[in-house]
Amino acid sequence: MLIRAAITARTAAPLAVLSAALLAVALLASSALLASSAQAQDTRPATINLFLDCQQTRCDSEFIRRELSYVNHVVDRVGSDLHLLVTSQSSGSGGRTYNLEFIGQDNFSDLRYSLTESTSVNDSENEVRAALTRAIERGVIPFVVRTRVGDRVSIIVDELVGETLADAVTPTDDPWNFWVFNVGASGNYEAEESSNSVRISTNLSANRITEAWKIRTNGRFTYRESNFDVTGGTVSNIRWDGSFFGLVAKSIGDHWAAGGTVFSETSTSRNIEYSVSASPAIEYNIYPYSESSQREIRFQYELNLRHFNYDNVTVFNRLSETVMQQQFSARLEFSRPWGNANARLQLESFLTDFDKSLTDLNRVRLGASVFFRIVRGLTFNVGGEISSVNDQIYLPQSEASDEDILLGRVNLPTSFEYELDFGFSYRFGSVFNNVVNPRF
């Protein structure tokens, strides 16, 4: 069943025949006085000011402005009547589930509710934006009917032709039983007079996600080769890396989940001929998982049994080894009208005795980012990550050559890593954003 709102225009009836001039003038004058009095008493706004806030989600704002031409679109939440916060997350089928939070402000502060809209992985870009826009239209109706534009709102229900609601496809009709598969490959070749490069990548995945179980598998492999003509010959740089990841997780209520992962990788830059690991894990989320698109504070613990085979002898004088590793992580994420924030902490340590204490080989990673709306038109973002690194057991024993370092063939020893990002934006001028002009 499809429900949509349509804005219809009223037209005034033509004037009466002039033959009864005096009576008509009297009636029209009386009607005009009554209409003028009623209009003077109508203190409702003409329409609403809508601020569309797509946090970490792509919205076709031009398309939405075209379709919702009966509201004023503004560029800041300050002064808006409706702050529409749109977030999304991936669904089990590979599509996306959008959460639309309609937040009334000022005279509409008593209105606040949420709607959801789901799209399929096979939906075109036009189908996705049309579905999202229809959901927005359904949600703005309670706001619009409280304005003068609301007097022209009518509800149209499309009839179902050739089917009934019982005929609709349900999950029990799914011949794939929720399994979604993807296979892909890509390549690139570039050349000029004294150099050339080639890249070949492949990937595959098989996923099955239901409310009770989450099963994910994905693999990838990338080969890169670059050749440079230099004095005395040609320098070649060949690298490859690949990995396979598998996850099985079971939902345990609204806050808990348990499962396990398997992982395998090969990497020339990390001196890993191949590695395999198996890891049981458990997770707890303070907030219900159903609210994860808006807020979450989750904790996860893994215990990893890993086996490595190396290309070259490591700094610990080994060509292969089996180790035990533990990992604890905590993640906080919020998407709110003032902006969004996230923070993450990850602790890793090897539990194998390398002639040191059991936890001397470790890595501690801490990161955070904030996007904040300070005042009207002014936004500020800052983020960063810092790591204490003491777990590079894969480093080769031999010293890297200058050529290896410059060409990025190897990872270098380090005791720390850090990065910092920041920026701000200030927009001023007209707050209205109704016009769509696609020229140029």
C-alpha positions as CSV (number, residue, x, y, z in Angstrom):
1,M,0.0,0.0,0.0
2,L,1.5,3.3,-1.0
3,I,0.4,6.5,0.8
4,R,1.5,9.9,-0.5
5,A,0.6,13.5,0.2
6,A,-0.4,15.8,-2.6
7,I,-0.6,19.6,-2.5
8,T,-3.7,20.7,-4.5
9,A,-4.7,24.2,-5.4
10,R,-8.1,25.7,-4.9
11,T,-9.6,28.0,-7.5
12,A,-12.3,30.6,-6.8
13,A,-15.6,30.2,-8.5
14,P,-16.4,32.8,-11.2
15,L,-18.4,35.9,-10.2
16,A,-22.2,35.8,-10.4
17,V,-24.0,37.3,-13.3
18,L,-23.9,41.1,-13.2
19,S,-27.7,41.3,-13.6
20,A,-28.2,41.4,-9.8
21,A,-25.5,44.0,-9.4
22,L,-26.6,45.6,-6.2
23,L,-27.2,42.2,-4.4
24,A,-24.0,40.8,-5.7
25,V,-21.9,43.8,-4.6
26,A,-23.5,43.5,-1.1
27,L,-22.8,39.8,-0.9
28,L,-19.2,40.1,-2.2
29,A,-18.4,43.0,0.2
30,S,-19.7,41.0,3.1
31,S,-17.7,37.9,2.1
32,A,-14.6,39.9,1.6
33,L,-15.0,41.4,5.1
34,L,-15.5,37.9,6.6
35,A,-12.5,36.5,4.7
36,S,-10.3,39.4,5.7
37,S,-11.3,39.0,9.3
38,A,-10.6,35.3,9.2
39,Q,-7.2,35.8,7.5
40,A,-6.3,38.4,10.1
41,Q,-7.0,35.9,12.8
42,D,-5.0,33.1,11.1
43,T,-1.6,33.3,12.8
44,R,-0.3,30.0,11.4
45,P,2.9,30.2,9.4
46,A,2.6,29.9,5.7
47,T,4.8,26.7,5.7
48,I,7.6,25.1,7.7
49,N,11.3,25.8,7.6
50,L,13.0,22.4,7.1
51,F,16.7,21.7,7.9
52,L,17.8,18.4,6.2
53,D,20.7,17.0,8.2
54,C,22.3,13.9,6.6
55,Q,25.0,12.8,9.0
56,Q,27.5,10.4,7.4
57,T,24.8,9.5,4.9
58,R,24.5,10.6,1.3
59,C,21.2,12.4,0.5
60,D,20.4,13.9,-2.9
61,S,19.4,17.3,-1.5
62,E,18.6,18.8,-4.9
63,F,16.1,16.0,-5.7
64,I,14.5,16.4,-2.2
65,R,14.2,20.1,-2.6
66,R,12.5,19.7,-6.0
67,E,10.0,17.1,-4.6
68,L,9.3,19.0,-1.4
69,S,8.7,22.4,-3.0
70,Y,5.9,23.3,-0.5
71,V,8.3,23.8,2.4
72,N,11.1,26.2,3.0
73,H,14.6,24.5,2.9
74,V,17.1,26.2,5.2
75,V,20.8,25.7,5.7
76,D,21.0,25.7,9.5
77,R,19.1,24.0,12.3
78,V,19.0,27.4,14.2
79,G,15.7,29.0,13.1
80,S,14.2,25.9,11.5
81,D,10.9,24.4,12.5
82,L,11.9,20.9,11.7
83,H,15.3,19.4,12.1
84,L,15.4,16.2,10.0
85,L,18.3,14.0,11.1
86,V,19.0,11.2,8.7
87,T,21.4,8.3,9.5
88,S,21.8,4.9,7.9
89,Q,23.5,1.5,8.3
90,S,24.1,-1.5,6.1
91,S,21.4,-4.1,6.0
92,G,21.9,-7.9,5.7
93,S,21.0,-8.0,2.0
94,G,23.7,-5.4,1.2
95,G,21.2,-2.5,1.0
96,R,20.8,0.2,3.6
97,T,18.3,1.0,6.3
98,Y,17.7,4.7,6.8
99,N,16.5,6.2,10.1
100,L,14.7,9.5,9.9
101,E,14.4,11.4,13.1
102,F,11.9,14.3,12.9
103,I,12.7,16.8,15.6
104,G,10.3,19.7,16.0
105,Q,11.7,23.1,17.2
106,D,10.2,26.3,18.6
107,N,6.4,26.1,18.0
108,F,6.7,22.5,16.8
109,S,8.8,21.3,19.7
110,D,6.0,18.9,20.8
111,L,6.5,16.9,17.7
112,R,9.3,14.3,17.7
113,Y,9.3,10.8,16.2
114,S,11.2,8.5,13.9
115,L,10.6,6.6,10.7
116,T,12.6,4.0,8.9
117,E,13.1,3.2,5.2
118,S,15.0,0.2,3.7
119,T,16.5,-0.1,0.2
120,S,17.8,-3.1,-1.7
121,V,21.4,-3.6,-2.9
122,N,19.9,-3.9,-6.4
123,D,18.0,-0.5,-6.3
124,S,19.2,2.1,-8.7
125,E,20.3,5.5,-7.4
126,N,17.0,7.0,-8.6
127,E,15.0,4.3,-6.7
128,V,17.0,4.9,-3.5
129,R,16.5,8.7,-3.6
130,A,12.8,8.3,-4.5
131,A,12.2,5.9,-1.6
132,L,14.0,8.2,0.9
133,T,12.1,11.2,-0.4
134,R,8.7,9.4,0.0
135,A,9.6,8.6,3.6
136,I,10.5,12.2,4.2
137,E,7.1,13.3,2.7
138,R,5.2,11.0,5.0
139,G,7.1,12.3,8.0
140,V,6.6,16.0,7.3
141,I,2.8,15.8,7.1
142,P,2.1,16.3,10.8
143,F,4.2,19.5,10.6
144,V,2.8,20.8,7.4
145,V,-0.9,20.4,8.5
146,R,-0.2,22.9,11.2
147,T,0.6,25.6,8.6
148,R,-1.6,27.4,6.0
149,V,-0.2,25.0,3.4
150,G,-1.7,22.3,5.4
151,D,-5.2,23.4,4.2
152,R,-4.2,22.1,0.8
153,V,-3.0,18.6,1.9
154,S,-5.0,15.6,0.7
155,I,-4.2,11.9,1.2
156,I,-4.2,9.6,-1.8
157,V,-4.1,5.8,-1.4
158,D,-3.1,3.9,-4.6
159,E,-5.2,0.9,-5.3
160,L,-3.5,-2.5,-5.6
161,V,-4.0,-3.7,-9.1
162,G,-4.0,-7.5,-9.6
163,E,-2.9,-8.3,-6.1
164,T,-3.7,-8.0,-2.5
165,L,-1.6,-7.4,0.5
166,A,-1.5,-11.2,1.2
167,D,0.1,-11.6,-2.3
168,A,3.1,-9.4,-1.3
169,V,6.5,-11.1,-1.2
170,T,7.6,-12.0,2.3
171,P,10.9,-13.3,3.7
172,T,9.6,-16.8,3.7
173,D,9.4,-16.6,-0.1
174,D,13.2,-16.0,-0.3
175,P,14.8,-18.8,-2.4
176,W,18.3,-17.7,-1.2
177,N,17.4,-17.9,2.5
178,F,18.9,-14.5,3.2
179,W,22.3,-15.3,1.5
180,V,23.8,-12.5,-0.5
181,F,26.9,-13.1,-2.7
182,N,29.2,-10.7,-4.5
183,V,32.2,-11.4,-6.8
184,G,34.2,-8.6,-8.4
185,A,37.5,-7.8,-10.1
186,S,39.2,-4.6,-11.2
187,G,42.4,-3.6,-12.9
188,N,44.4,-0.6,-13.9
189,Y,47.4,0.0,-16.2
190,E,49.3,3.3,-16.5
191,A,52.4,4.1,-18.6
192,E,54.6,6.9,-19.7
193,E,58.0,7.1,-21.5
194,S,60.1,6.0,-18.5
195,S,57.7,4.2,-16.2
196,N,54.6,1.9,-16.1
197,S,52.4,0.4,-13.4
198,V,49.8,-2.3,-13.2
199,R,47.3,-3.2,-10.5
200,I,44.9,-6.2,-10.4
201,S,42.4,-6.7,-7.6
202,T,39.8,-9.4,-6.9
203,N,37.2,-9.7,-4.2
204,L,34.4,-12.0,-3.2
205,S,31.9,-12.2,-0.3
206,A,29.1,-14.3,1.0
207,N,26.9,-12.9,3.8
208,R,23.7,-14.0,5.6
209,I,22.3,-11.6,8.2
210,T,19.1,-12.2,10.2
211,E,18.0,-10.9,13.5
212,A,19.3,-14.0,15.2
213,W,22.5,-14.8,13.2
214,K,25.1,-12.8,11.4
215,I,27.4,-14.7,9.0
216,R,30.0,-12.8,6.9
217,T,32.8,-14.0,4.7
218,N,34.9,-11.9,2.4
219,G,38.2,-12.3,0.6
220,R,40.4,-10.0,-1.4
221,F,43.7,-10.1,-3.3
222,T,45.7,-7.2,-4.9
223,Y,48.8,-7.4,-7.1
224,R,50.8,-4.2,-7.8
225,E,53.8,-3.8,-10.0
226,S,55.7,-0.6,-10.9
227,N,58.7,-0.3,-13.2
228,F,61.0,2.7,-13.5
229,D,63.7,3.4,-16.0
230,V,66.7,4.9,-14.2
231,T,70.4,5.3,-14.9
232,G,71.9,1.8,-15.2
233,G,68.7,-0.1,-15.9
234,T,65.1,-0.6,-14.6
235,V,63.9,-0.7,-11.0
236,S,60.9,-2.8,-10.4
237,N,58.6,-2.8,-7.4
238,I,56.3,-5.8,-6.9
239,R,53.9,-6.1,-4.0
240,W,50.9,-8.2,-3.2
241,D,48.6,-8.6,-0.3
242,G,45.5,-10.6,0.3
243,S,43.2,-11.7,3.1
244,F,40.2,-13.8,4.0
245,F,37.8,-13.0,6.8
246,G,34.9,-15.0,8.3
247,L,32.5,-14.2,11.1
248,V,29.7,-16.1,12.8
249,A,27.8,-14.2,15.5
250,K,24.7,-15.1,17.5
251,S,22.4,-12.5,19.0
252,I,21.8,-12.9,22.7
253,G,19.0,-10.4,23.5
254,D,19.1,-6.6,22.9
255,H,22.6,-6.0,24.3
256,W,24.7,-9.1,24.0
257,A,26.3,-11.1,21.1
258,A,28.8,-14.0,20.9
259,G,30.6,-15.6,18.1
260,G,33.9,-16.2,16.4
261,T,36.1,-15.2,13.5
262,V,38.7,-16.8,11.2
263,F,41.3,-14.8,9.4
264,S,44.1,-15.4,6.9
265,E,46.4,-13.1,5.1
266,T,49.5,-12.8,3.0
267,S,51.5,-9.6,2.6
268,T,54.9,-8.8,1.1
269,S,55.2,-5.5,3.0
270,R,54.5,-7.2,6.3
271,N,56.9,-10.1,5.7
272,I,54.0,-12.6,6.0
273,E,54.0,-15.5,3.6
274,Y,50.7,-16.6,5.1
275,S,49.0,-16.5,8.5
276,V,45.8,-18.1,9.8
277,S,43.9,-17.4,13.0
278,A,40.8,-18.4,14.9
279,S,39.1,-16.2,17.5
280,P,36.2,-16.7,19.8
281,A,34.6,-13.3,20.8
282,I,31.9,-11.7,22.9
283,E,30.3,-8.3,22.7
284,Y,28.1,-6.1,24.9
285,N,26.3,-2.9,23.9
286,I,25.0,-0.6,26.6
287,Y,22.2,0.6,24.4
288,P,19.9,-1.7,22.4
289,Y,21.3,-2.7,19.1
290,S,18.1,-1.3,17.4
291,E,19.4,2.2,18.3
292,S,22.9,1.7,16.9
293,S,22.4,4.1,14.0
294,Q,22.0,6.9,16.6
295,R,24.0,5.9,19.6
296,E,26.1,3.0,20.9
297,I,28.6,2.2,23.5
298,R,29.9,-1.3,22.8
299,F,32.7,-3.5,24.4
300,Q,34.3,-6.5,22.7
301,Y,36.8,-9.1,23.8
302,E,38.6,-11.6,21.5
303,L,41.1,-14.4,22.1
304,N,43.1,-15.2,19.0
305,L,45.1,-18.3,18.2
306,R,47.4,-17.3,15.3
307,H,50.0,-19.1,13.1
308,F,52.5,-17.2,11.0
309,N,54.8,-18.3,8.2
310,Y,57.3,-15.5,7.3
311,D,59.1,-14.7,4.0
312,N,62.3,-13.8,5.9
313,V,63.7,-14.6,9.3
314,T,62.2,-12.2,11.9
315,V,63.8,-10.1,14.6
316,F,63.0,-13.0,16.9
317,N,64.9,-15.3,14.7
318,R,61.9,-17.3,13.5
319,L,60.5,-18.3,10.1
320,S,57.2,-19.6,11.6
321,E,55.5,-19.6,14.9
322,T,52.1,-20.0,16.7
323,V,51.1,-17.4,19.2
324,M,48.2,-16.5,21.4
325,Q,46.8,-12.9,21.3
326,Q,44.0,-11.1,23.2
327,Q,42.2,-8.0,22.1
328,F,39.8,-5.7,24.0
329,S,38.0,-2.8,22.3
330,A,35.5,-0.2,23.3
331,R,33.6,2.1,20.9
332,L,31.3,5.0,21.5
333,E,29.3,6.7,18.8
334,F,26.5,9.3,18.9
335,S,24.6,11.1,16.1
336,R,22.6,13.9,17.5
337,P,21.1,17.3,16.3
338,W,24.2,19.2,17.5
339,G,26.5,16.9,15.4
340,N,28.2,13.6,15.9
341,A,31.0,12.1,17.9
342,N,32.8,8.9,18.2
343,A,35.7,7.5,20.3
344,R,37.4,4.1,20.2
345,L,40.0,2.3,22.4
346,Q,41.7,-0.9,21.4
347,L,44.1,-2.9,23.5
348,E,46.1,-5.9,22.0
349,S,48.7,-8.0,23.6
350,F,50.5,-11.3,22.8
351,L,50.2,-14.0,25.5
352,T,53.3,-15.8,24.2
353,D,56.6,-15.6,26.2
354,F,59.2,-14.0,24.0
355,D,61.8,-14.0,26.8
356,K,59.9,-11.1,28.2
357,S,56.7,-10.8,30.3
358,L,53.5,-12.1,28.8
359,T,52.2,-8.6,28.0
360,D,55.4,-6.8,26.8
361,L,54.4,-7.3,23.2
362,N,51.3,-5.1,22.9
363,R,49.6,-2.3,21.0
364,V,47.3,0.4,22.5
365,R,45.3,2.5,20.1
366,L,43.1,5.5,21.0
367,G,41.1,7.6,18.6
368,A,38.2,10.1,18.6
369,S,36.5,12.5,16.3
370,V,33.8,15.2,16.7
371,F,31.7,17.2,14.3
372,F,30.1,20.0,16.2
373,R,27.6,22.8,15.2
374,I,28.7,25.6,17.4
375,V,26.3,28.5,16.4
376,R,24.2,29.3,13.4
377,G,26.3,28.6,10.3
378,L,29.5,27.6,12.2
379,T,30.7,24.0,12.3
380,F,33.9,22.6,13.6
381,N,35.4,19.1,13.3
382,V,38.5,17.6,14.9
383,G,39.7,14.0,15.1
384,G,42.8,12.0,15.7
385,E,44.4,8.7,16.6
386,I,47.5,7.8,18.6
387,S,49.0,4.3,19.0
388,S,51.7,2.8,21.2
389,V,53.3,0.1,19.0
390,N,55.2,-2.8,20.5
391,D,54.0,-5.9,18.6
392,Q,55.7,-6.0,15.3
393,I,56.8,-9.6,15.6
394,Y,56.8,-10.0,11.8
395,L,59.6,-7.5,11.1
396,P,62.5,-9.1,9.1
397,Q,65.8,-9.5,10.8
398,S,67.7,-8.0,7.9
399,E,68.0,-4.3,7.6
400,A,65.8,-2.7,4.9
401,S,67.6,-1.1,2.0
402,D,67.0,2.5,0.9
403,E,65.3,1.2,-2.2
404,D,62.9,-0.9,-0.2
405,I,62.1,2.1,2.1
406,L,61.5,4.5,-0.8
407,L,59.4,2.1,-2.7
408,G,57.3,1.1,0.3
409,R,58.2,-2.5,0.1
410,V,58.5,-3.1,3.8
411,N,57.1,-1.9,7.1
412,L,59.5,-0.1,9.3
413,P,60.0,-0.5,13.0
414,T,58.3,2.2,15.1
415,S,57.2,2.6,18.7
416,F,54.3,5.0,18.0
417,E,51.9,6.2,15.3
418,Y,49.6,9.3,15.4
419,E,47.5,11.4,13.1
420,L,45.4,14.6,13.6
421,D,42.6,16.1,11.4
422,F,40.8,19.3,12.0
423,G,38.7,21.9,10.1
424,F,35.9,24.4,10.3
425,S,33.2,25.9,8.1
426,Y,31.3,29.1,8.4
427,R,28.3,29.8,6.2
428,F,26.5,33.1,6.3
429,G,23.9,35.0,4.2
430,S,20.4,33.8,3.3
431,V,19.2,30.8,5.3
432,F,16.8,29.7,2.5
433,N,17.8,27.0,0.1
434,N,14.7,26.3,-2.0
435,V,16.0,27.0,-5.6
436,V,17.5,24.2,-7.7
437,N,19.4,25.4,-10.7
438,P,21.2,22.6,-12.6
439,R,22.8,24.8,-15.3
440,F,26.5,24.4,-15.7
